[in-house]
Amino acid sequence: MIFIRNEGNPIAALSPQQQQEHIEKVGAYIKKMVTDGMMKAAQPLEMEGNILSQENGKFLDGPFNETKEVISGYYHILALDLKEATELAKLDPRFEDGKWRLEIRPIMKVDGINE
C-alpha cells in the first residue's frame, strides 16, 4: 500500500495549465500501472476526517497528529516485495510538481482475512 502524504495542496502554486498537466501525468502513471497489472486501486482522500481512539471504554476524537501533514490518497499496488514497491513509487510523476511524500507499507497477510 502506498499512502500519499502532503501538507496543504502542493499543486496550488502551479498555474491552471500546470495543474492540468500534473493531473494528466499522474493519471497516465496510474493507467499504466493498471494496464501492467501492478495496481489494484487508487483514490484521492478528502482533507478532512477524524482520528478515533478509545480509552477506558470511551471513544475519543483524537489525539491529533502534531503535524499539518495528512494522507491525501492511496495506491493499492501489487509488488513482489518492499524493494519493488519502492521502485514503482519512485516513478510517480507527482514528485515533479511540489512537495510530496509517499509512504510504502506492505499489507500484512493474515489467515482468514486476506487470502
C-alpha positions in Angstrom: 0.0 0.0 0.0 1.3 3.4 -0.8 0.0 6.3 1.2 0.3 9.8 -0.4 1.2 12.4 2.2 1.4 16.1 1.9 0.9 19.4 3.7 -1.8 21.6 2.1 -2.2 21.3 -1.6 1.3 21.0 -3.3 0.0 21.9 -6.7 -1.9 25.1 -5.6 1.1 27.2 -6.5 1.0 25.9 -10.1 -0.8 27.7 -12.9 -4.1 26.2 -14.1 -2.3 24.7 -17.1 0.4 23.2 -14.9 -2.2 21.8 -12.6 -4.0 20.1 -15.6 -0.6 18.8 -16.8 0.0 17.4 -13.3 -3.4 15.6 -13.3 -2.7 14.2 -16.7 0.8 12.9 -15.8 -0.4 11.3 -12.6 -3.4 9.8 -14.4 -1.1 8.3 -17.1 1.1 6.8 -14.3 -2.0 5.2 -12.7 -3.4 4.0 -16.0 0.0 2.4 -16.9 0.2 0.7 -13.5 -3.3 -0.7 -14.0 -2.6 -1.8 -17.6 0.6 -3.5 -16.4 -1.4 -5.3 -13.7 0.6 -3.6 -10.9 -2.3 -1.5 -9.4 -5.5 -2.7 -7.7 -6.9 0.8 -6.8 -6.0 4.4 -6.4 -8.1 7.2 -4.9 -7.7 10.7 -3.5 -9.0 11.3 0.0 -10.7 14.3 1.4 -8.6 16.6 3.5 -10.9 16.5 6.5 -11.5 13.5 8.7 -11.4 12.2 12.2 -9.0 10.3 14.3 -10.8 8.0 16.6 -9.4 6.2 19.6 -10.8 4.5 22.7 -9.6 4.8 26.3 -11.2 3.2 29.3 -14.3 2.2 27.3 -14.9 5.7 26.0 -14.4 6.9 22.4 -12.2 10.0 22.0 -11.9 12.3 18.9 -8.2 12.4 18.9 -5.4 12.5 19.9 -4.4 14.6 16.9 -1.2 14.4 14.9 1.3 17.1 15.8 1.9 17.9 12.1 -0.1 19.5 9.3 0.7 16.6 7.0 -2.2 14.4 6.0 -2.7 11.3 4.0 -4.4 12.7 0.8 -4.7 9.5 -1.2 -3.5 6.0 -1.7 -2.4 3.4 -4.2 -3.1 -0.2 -3.6 -0.4 -1.8 -5.7 0.8 -5.3 -6.4 4.6 -5.8 -6.0 6.8 -8.8 -5.2 8.4 -7.0 -2.2 9.1 -3.7 -0.5 12.0 -3.0 -2.8 9.9 -3.4 -5.9 7.1 -1.3 -4.4 9.6 1.5 -3.6 10.9 1.4 -7.2 7.3 1.7 -8.5 6.6 4.6 -6.2 9.7 6.4 -7.4 8.1 6.6 -10.9 5.2 8.7 -9.6 5.3 12.0 -11.5 3.8 13.9 -8.6 7.4 14.3 -7.3 8.0 16.7 -10.3 5.3 19.1 -9.1 5.6 20.1 -5.5 6.5 18.6 -2.1 5.0 15.1 -1.7 5.9 12.1 0.4 4.9 8.5 -0.3 4.8 6.0 2.5 5.2 2.5 1.2 3.9 -0.3 3.5 3.4 -4.0 2.9 0.0 -5.3 3.6 0.2 -7.9 6.3 -1.1 -11.3 5.3 -3.5 -12.7 7.9 -5.1 -16.2 7.6 -8.9 -15.9 7.1 -8.8 -12.2 6.2 -6.9 -11.6 3.0 -6.2 -15.0 1.5 
